[in-house]
Amino acid sequence: MDYLGIAIKAAKEAGKILIQKYPLIDYNLKQDNSPVTEADRIAENKIKTIIKKYCPNHGFICEESGNENNNSEYKWIIDPLDGTKNYLRKIPFFSTLIALSKNDEIILGVSYAPLLKELIYAEKGKGAYLNGKKINVSKIDLLEKSYLSFGGINLFEKKGNLKQLLSLAGKTMGRRGFGDAYSYHLLASGKIDIMVEPKTNIWDFAPFCIIIKEAGGKITDIKGKSISLKSDSVISTNGLLQDKVVKEFNN
């Protein structure tokens, strides 16, 4: 079964929906006060419909509709619209994220940013690609030459990591909070070197667990532990900087 092909097809179809809904955006707030749009729900349903056509017995971990068929060996992890706040303000840094796990190991991932026209994907053991061209992380090995991106500042403060973030930022050459999936696009393609999120959900970064690895980088939680489907924080780098960045947050 061509699981990667299925994921790419589903991501592109979801992207069409996001663009179709883009001129007329309305939203509600979920229980955690994060926004959700009609586009989120319609796109997620479309993705699931496509996947179920080919993989009727697979499970799902979805941002909007929750979990389904939890006992399945294969589980699809779906965020139909990563970067909803950007989407609401017509900032083009948003993506559809789809990953597939086998026995809780993520084996493929796709991120499609329709307005940026970027399709980034990877499959275990086969490399990482951006619009069909193989990509690799950077070879920067010094913090003072590195570029850093990060998640919401309020989350660093809430998790007690703001001091560490500011310390790390002061040691880097560049620091920009590009936000959400696009930061991982930049990291996997060697344009930045570090991405840190102190509080997140598996569907927000699942594809990048395999994309970053296949591009030659590393990804752990903020404590430096291996990523699992229950992980809720991320430190991801080009690999050469991983230990240094993990140390910054665990002194």
N, C-alpha and C positions, 0 to 999 in steps of 0.2 A: 504494500500500500504506500502510495506517495503522500505521506503525511505532510511534508513540507509544502508540496503543491496545493494540498487542501487548505493549509493555513494561509498561504499567500492569496489564494482565490478568495477566501473568506475575508481577509483583511482589506483587499481591494474593493470588494462589494460593500463592506462597512464604510470605507472611505468615501464611496460614492454617496452614501446616505448622509454622512457628515457634511459634505460639500453642498448637497441638495438642501439641507436644513440650515445652512450657514447664514443666509440672509435674514431669516426669521427665527431668532433664538429666544426661547422662553425657558425658564427653569424653576425648579422647586428646591427646597433645602431638605436634605436627609437628616436623620437623627443626629448625626455627628456634625451638622451644620455645613457639610460640603454640598455644593450644588449638583443637581442632576437635571439633564435636559431630556426632552422627548427623543432627541437624536441618540443619546446614550442607550435608551431602552430599545428603540427600533433597530439600531445597529447591532446590539447584542443578540437580539432575536434572530437577525439575519445570519450572524456568524454561527449560532447554534444550529439553525436549520440546515445550513450547508454542511457542517461537520456531521450532524446526525444522519444525513443522507448517505455518507460514506462509512461512518463509524457509529452505528446505532447503539452499541453496547458500551461506549466510552463514558467516563464520568466528566463532570464539569466543576470548576471553581470559578465563579463569575462575580464581578463586582456588584452588578445590579440584581441578578436573580439568585445569587447564593450558590450553594453546592447541590450537586445532583449525582446519584449513582457513586457514592463515596467508596464503594468496595471494588471498583474497577481497577484493573492493572494500569490502564491508561487514563489520565485526567488532563483535560484541556483547561488552561488557565487564561481567562479572558478579561481584558479591560477594553471595552469598545471605544472609549474616549478618554485617553490619559491626557490630562491638561485641560480639564473642563473650564477652569477659571480663565485660562488663556483663550479658549474657544469663545467664551462669553464676551470677551473684550476684543475679539477679532485679531488676536495675536496668533500668528501661524504656527506656534510651537505646540502642536497637539498631535497625537498618534492613536492608532488602533494597535493594541498589543495582544498577541496570541502566543501562547507557549504550550508545549505538550510534555507531560511528565510520564515516565514509565517507572512503576514501583517507587514513586516519589523522587526520581531523578529527572531533572529537566533535560530533554534530549533534542529539542528544537525550539526556536523562537523567531518571531516575526514582529517587526514594528514598521508600520506604514504611516508616514506623515504626508497626507495628500496634498496640502497646500505647498509644502516644501518639495514635493515630488521626490521623496526619499523612501525607498523600500530597503530596509536593512534586515538581514536574516542570517541564520546559521543552523546547522545540523551537526550533531555530535560527530567529531572526527572528520568533518568535511570543510572546515574553514568558515570564515564570516564574509559576507558580501553586502555591498551597497550598490543598488541598481545594477546588479550583475557583475560588478567588479570586486575582486578580492580586496579586503582591507586588513590593516594591522594597526595595533596600538603604537604609540610613540616609543622612542627609545631614550627619553629624558630620564636621567637617573639622579638628578639633584633637585631638591625641593626649590632652591632659589631660581631654577630655570623652568619650573613647572607651572601649568595653568590648572586652576581649581574651579570646579562648579559645585553647587550645593543645593539642598532642599530649602524649605521655608525657614527663615531665621527664627520665627516664633516657635518652631518645633525644637530647634537647638536649645532655646531658652527653657522651654517646657521640660525637656529631657535632661537639663543640667549640663549641656555640652557647648554652650555658647562661648565660654572662655576658651575652650580647646579649639573651636572653629576660628576664633579671632587670632589665636596664636598661630595656627596653621596658615591662615590667610596672610599673616604678616611675613611668613617665610617663603611665600611663593611669588612668582613673577607677575602672574595675573590671576584675578579672582572675579568670577561673574556667576551669578545665579541664573543660568539660562532656563532652568526649570524642567522638571518632568523628563519624559522620554528623550527629548532632544539632547540633553546633556550626555546621555549614553551613546547617542549617535556620534556626537563629537568625540567622545572617549574612544569608542571602538575604531574610529577612522583616523585616530592619531592627532586630532586637532586640539584636544585638551588631554590632561594626564591623570586627573583625580576627580571623582564624584563621591560626595558624602550625603547620605540621608539618615537622620537620627531616628525618624519615625515614619514608617510607610507600611504598605500591605503587599503581599506576595504578587498580586495581579498588577501592581504598579511597576514591577521590575523583573518579573519572571523571564521574559524573553532574553533579557540582557545577562542572565546567569550563564547562558550558553553562548550568546553572541560575544560577550567580552572575553570569555575563555578561548573561543575559537579564533578571536582576533589577536590572541597572545597575552591578554591581561589576566587580572585576578579580581575576584569578588568574594567578600566575606560579610558578616555582620559587623557592627561597629566595635564589637569585642574581639574581632579577629577569628571568630568561629565560622565553620563551614555553613553555607546557606542551606536551609531546609524550607519546606513549604510553610513552616510556621515562623520563619524569620520576619522581623519587623524593623530592621535597620540595615543600612548598606554602607560599606566602604568598598569602592571599586577603583582600581588604578591600572596603569599600564603593566603592572606586575613588579617592575623595578622599584616602585615607590611604596608598595603595599605595606611592608613592615614598618616603614617610617611613619606612614599616615596612621596606621593602627596604633602605634606607640604614642602618637600625639594625643589620641583620644583615651588612652589608658594609663597615663602617668599617675 
